Every structure is written in structure tokens, then in C-alpha cells.
């Protein structure tokens, strides 16, 4: 059995980022750049007005010769000394423009305009923000909506990103139902939503979800039938009569990187690698314990495969009381308040109610004392 800290580190380090793919910028949101983005088209692409007003040439007063709107012309006009043209923000400035006189600084009388030009010309020159050939973004950054916009602005239509890892979820248990009111001995599936959220947050793609009966033959067939890079199995993780996953994986020559973690809840979690390079993450069947396993093994594994940067977990001084785990860690929901971070009510490993109302999960080692710092896990 691994310590929680070792298991988390293994999940972060055991895999490698997937190969790069070249895709349109519009499809790259949330993915990690595998190659840098280089500016193709200077920003701005042309000299343009930074204010609504009058493009002027030379000292005033000036004679207004027309109106120029962004995109509303067929040929760019030119100005001679003493001339001006009314102009909208973003419109290309005419050839010969000295400065733009903002409306608020202008006095207009018929076709004559006068005013005092300030120190700023209110003209954005081509390439002053970013020149062609300049670096838009280095590799390794997540493509946000803002970065996507900056990329398009720089004239780049396609980017190379780390291919997102694909995930198949096998929800095991004859007692599990997907919808409707549970009958005697039945429970609703809570794992599909949790695994979907964790996969998306980590940069992966949940390709499919299947309900899997408690049968070793069909479980083995389901593992063989998917080509997803990561297979997540909820339930079937312990040593009970209906828990077949470990035997099935061992029979297939799987390499065990984590097989049990010294934590409460969530100790019967596991991470294995099948021959050929596919990964299997085993989550305990109790919802809270399964969530902790997802945060411990699944999310860091997917983040690494998606090429996401590795950041230390945040910490906070935690107050309150709980029963610690000798030789391991206790993971508890906590809430933030002006008075600090405190432990929320402990309602056991089966329910998600306390977690749903918490702000984070705190990882408390067996030597933790109230008021000392603890690592925090973000709740999906």
C-alpha cells in the first residue's frame, strides 16, 4: 500500500504527454500547446485610429473632407496639410495622417474643425503591439479563450496541441441504476458525473460510459473492447465476492503502479498499466471514497497525459477536529470563512452531501494538529 503522497506523485509522473496534433484554433480550447505560436500578421495589421474623432494632417484648423468608418471604404483616402477626415475607432487612418483629434477636444463649425492636439497621436501603428515573427505564446500553455483570440488576431488559424487523453468509464455493480427511483438494494450512479467533471477539468475527453455487471468475463471483455487511453472502473476495487477487477488485470499481465493507498476514505484505489500502454484507474464504489481516488490518481494522470503544467497543491491552516488515520492520511471536507479554514461535518465515505457544501478537501497526515497547514484538493 502506497502513502497518499507517493500515490499522487506516481500518478503525476508515471505517464508521458500524448503526441501533438494540428487543429483549428477554434477547436483547441482547454488543450495544451505542443509548439509555440508565432505571429503571422502584425498586430495591429495596419495604422488605425485609437479614438473616434478626426484624422488630421499638419496644424489646424482643418477642412473636413469626408467620413471614414471601419471597413466602410473601397480605397484608402489621403490627406494634405490642413485637411481632416471624420474617423471611427479602428478605421485605417488616411495616408498623411499626423494625429487623430478626439471628438471631445474638437470644435466643429460647418466643414471646419479646430482643436489642440495633445502629446498622444491616438494612432495605433501597424505592428506596435506584435510584429510578424514575434512569439505569441510558448509551448506548454493552456489555450484559453483569450489566447485563442490573440492567436487569431496574429493571423494564425491552426495550432499544435497535445492530444487530449480519451477515457472510458465502466460503472460496475448489479445494484447500480442510471435513472429512476432505486428499488430495494439499488443505488443511483453518481460516478458518471464525477468522472466526467474530473476528466474535463484535467484536459481529457470522456469517450464513453458503460454500465458493467458484476461478472469477470464481461468485465474482461469490456476492458479489451475499448481503445481509450484510460479506463476508469468504479467499484470492483476491493476483495469481495463481486470484486473481479484485480484478478482480471493480473491475468492480463498488468503492471501495478499503485495498489491500495494509505488514506481514509478511498484506500482500495489502484493504478495499473496494461500491456500496450493503456491505463486503468480503479475507484472504490463508495461515492466519497471514489471521488478521493479520482482526485488522487485519475486527475493527475490525465493532466500529465494532456501536457498540463504541474503545480504544487495549495495549502491552508486547517482547524477543527477529526479522527486521524495512523500511518496514513485522513481526507476531510473543509469550508473557508473569514475566520479561516475549518473541517466540515464528517458524514462517512458513502455520501457526498458534506463534500458538496464544502470548499475543498484537506489532506491531513497522522501528525496533523489543529491550526497547522494541510494540502488542499479542489472539489469538482
C-alpha positions, 0 to 999 in steps of 0.5 A: 500500500502506497502513502497518499503522497507517493500515490499522487506523485506516481500518478503525476509522473508515471505517464508521458504527454500524448503526441501533438496534433494540428487543429483549428484554433477554434477547436483547441480550447482547454488543450495544451500547446505542443509548439509555440505560436508565432505571429503571422500578421502584425498586430495591429495589421495596419495604422488605425485610429485609437479614438473616434474623432478626426484624422488630421494632417499638419496644424489646424484648423482643418477642412473636413473632407469626408467620413471614414468608418471601419471597413466602410471604404473601397480605397484608402483616402489621403490627406494634405496639410490642413485637411481632416477626415471624420474617423471611427475607432479602428478605421485605417487612418488616411495616408498623411495622417499626423494625429487623430483629434478626439471628438471631445477636444474638437470644435466643429463649425460647418466643414471646419474643425479646430482643436489642440492636439495633445502629446498622444497621436491616438494612432495605433501603428501597424505592428506596435503591439506584435510584429510578424515573427514575434512569439505569441505564446510558448509551448506548454500553455493552456489555450484559453479563450483569450489566447485563442483570440490573440492567436487569431488576431496574429493571423494564425488559424491552426495550432499544435496541441497535445492530444487530449487523453480519451477515457472510458468509464465502466460503472460496475455493480448489479445494484447500480441504476442510471435513472429512476427511483432505486428499488430495494438494494439499488443505488443511483450512479453518481460516478458518471458525473464525477468522472466526467467533471474530473476528466474535463477539468484535467484536459481529457475527453470522456469517450464513453460510459458503460454500465458493467455487471458484476461478472469477470468475463464481461468485465474482461471483455469490456476492458479489451473492447475499448481503445481509450487511453484510460479506463476508469472502473468504479467499484470492483476495487476491493476483495469481495465476492463481486470484486473481479477487477484485480484478478482480471488485470493480473491475468492480463499481465498488468503492471501495478503502479499503485495498489491500495493507498494509505488514506481514509476514505478511498484506500482500495484505489489502484493504478495499473498499466496494461500491456500496450500502454493503456491505463486503468484507474480503479475507484472504490464504489463508495461515492466519497471514497471514489471521488478521493481516488479520482482526485488522487490518481485519475486527475493527475494522470490525465493532466500529465497525459494532456501536457498540463503544467504541474503545480504544487497543491495549495495549502491552508491552516486547517482547524477543527477536529477529526479522527486521524488515520495512523500511518496514513492520511485522513481526507476531510471536507473543509469550508473557508470563512473569514475566520479561516479554514475549518473541517466540515461535518464528517458524514462517512465515505458513502455520501457526498452531501458534506463534500458538496457544501464544502470548499475543498478537501484537506489532506491531513497526515497522522501528525496533523494538529489543529491550526497547522497547514494541510494540502488542499484538493479542489472539489469538482 
